[in-house]
């Protein structure tokens, strides 16, 4: 651990030395036309409102077959033998793949992010509902389903475990013996700074508490699915996938290797995507089996999971956590120690006390994550891996405040800082890095307090009973932004012939956050063209892979790529406008469009190139680019120059240098603690709790996010209120329940797994703070994951403020409320 | 598409439907849902399947003036019915479409058509719904992205346009 910490400190030091916010943006825009404007319509609004938007599930190809998987009826079982004869005989069944097929090597990894290898068709199932053993491709999905039912399997049932703490016991049965023959614990992750024992010794008071969080899942409206078609030896793939580049990379390693240039990927609109699935080889299994079946049948194959199968993936954050906090009587926290036992966490490296380290002046912090396997579906980062950290921040500050009888906001403000240092240290760093020095947390808090009426409404826990018998409560929490700026980003950008409209190319998943419109706004302002003329074509594999909607990173990475490309493109446009070019077989060349001018004497606005000193000397980009046709921009269809002396442009004008030229802000992820965080967020909630039924009525939510700068208001506000609603579900009603006796999932459907409806939330006020202290272009930070991740835990202090009793378990369902009140 | 030959299975049947004002005669298998026929056979892919069991509203269509869940109806039982889908509502120039775009009622967009259809059915029977009436009418439509607040604004605006005769129709 000490080596790890040293490495992080070194990395941060390098980053501090290399980073200069002012130097990074040498040519800031003086004015914004569409960046930050409020009435910018979504690119995809009409397409989605009219039902015209196409998703992978909608793909229909001539002769296409439908593929489905056999799933395990048991939580832990091995296939001893399998008879597929009857299934193969069914009319309409075209191909049955089995686990013992030589083209489906057992133990091979498909290329996902799992710690263990995941074969396409495993012989052993580690949870009920796991795809294993067989894949059927048939003329219709229902025939495939019928064939699966006709497969006879002899199973060897094995002991199973569902309780993650029991998995730690010395005599616990092994839950994944082939992969982890020694122990159910696969990783112990340590983090921290200082010496917690010293911190507890310095404290006036020490408290300890436990909290738990059940499995929840994001259950996307479009089922996991994909299509494979072989065009000769070219692979054409459609897939519902958040990270198209992972699919392409994995596919290129299959079948002895397929050159990347022979793989075409289509990423249509995603029927929601909140992470998780995108990183799983489990999901790639469908693509692999479809490829094999497509080759054998000579037909395209669409693979699908059932609605129920979707509930086993996209899980997040289940675990049991033990927290110890030491503090002074004035609210200064001296030490925090937390031990977490997490359930099926594929990547347990995000920490449980990381936000306290990055976000506070608490000098002594220690976190220990013990990640163990049980026989349930995998949990992977899904909006978002910082959830546990957010719970920790929330519960630590609110518990300490309650213990001291103090306002949790005051306790929070007094512990604000970074890396164990106070806000003076942090302010000095802001200045050093070229940011303006603003107190983001205080700005967020002041706006939020006013909006929720904190000063008038806040009261001691359990002190306010309403006339109808309900208990009134108010809750507050906070943390920082955690935009990772992770990943690389390449995009292409060019002017279209004929009209000079702008196309941006880059294969990426649209999961609905309106990112494509935002990129178009940046391109429009940087190029000086109308927003309406810019389109981001994100669905096709044009050779560019922008960063995907992970880790709140859309804007902070791709924004730079778009801005950089736009600046290169504009510069090339202006250089070309003053240059003599287009030497052809027909002509010796053409005089410049703007003779005797330098590029810096020109500018572009509203799609028009003009001379700054003499704006009458002007030409639209469309006129300058010229028409499409056999001779490109040079001549008309009859071979005559169309715009004498002014047409032409070197073509194609697209491409962007490698990420690091414009991506100076790149770092390895906030969970690795490399960079300092300046932007904060604060959230408030007002509830009424019925002590007779345990029902929690959320009356009002105020979200305050310092996003640095708002580029697209709809996008920001949509993530705030959408996240608040999703967060309410995760914190109050959503839990995937398994039968402890059989290990079978009990509520894998939308009737019994309760996601919020239009009746389940009160007023939501979304407030944006713009301090420009983010690492993205124009000082932005991402917001996609923030609210949905922070909000679930906020229900805890709000309910505590109402009923005066802490509830350990999330989601906070009525039965847990009644239990806490001693009524159940 | 091949027919599933089960013991005692009923053969395909011809069903007459009027969809978005156009007459169709479709040969359907008895187990096919109306959603399957609309999306897969008539190419009206705005009628989406999300939950597949009547819990989410994504497949809502208007049948003989009432909103119904097309994943819960067998196509074979829909003979002679008049059906309106999101594509028909869009083609008619209903002000809900403009309002939905204006207020960004969609994120991933998969559930959006179902909301538009349910909202259209609401406005057909209640030209001036209150916020509570809108919530009550739309409570069966689930959106995982949490776009709910925007729908309320859009539906109220579309209602105002309709009352004021400002629709494009």
Interface residues (C-beta under 8 A of the other chain):
Chain A: X41 X42 X44 X45 X46 X47 X48 X49 X50 X51 X52 X53 X54 X55 X57 X58 X60 X91 X92 X139 X140 X142 X143 X146 X218 X219 X220 X221 X222 X269 X270 X271 X272 X273 X307 X510 X511 X512 X513 X514 X714 X718 X721 X722 X723 X724 X725 X726 X749 X750 X751 X755 X756 X757 X758 X759 X761 X764 X788
Chain B: X1 X2 X3 X4 X5 X6 X31 X39 X40 X44 X45 X46 X47 X48 X49 X50 X51 X52 X53 X55 X56 X58 X85 X86 X87 X90 X96 X97 X100 X101 X102 X104 X105 X106 X107 X108 X109 X110 X111 X112 X113 X116 X134 X135 X136 X138 X139 X140 X141 X142 X144 X145 X146 X147 X148 X149 X150 X151 X152
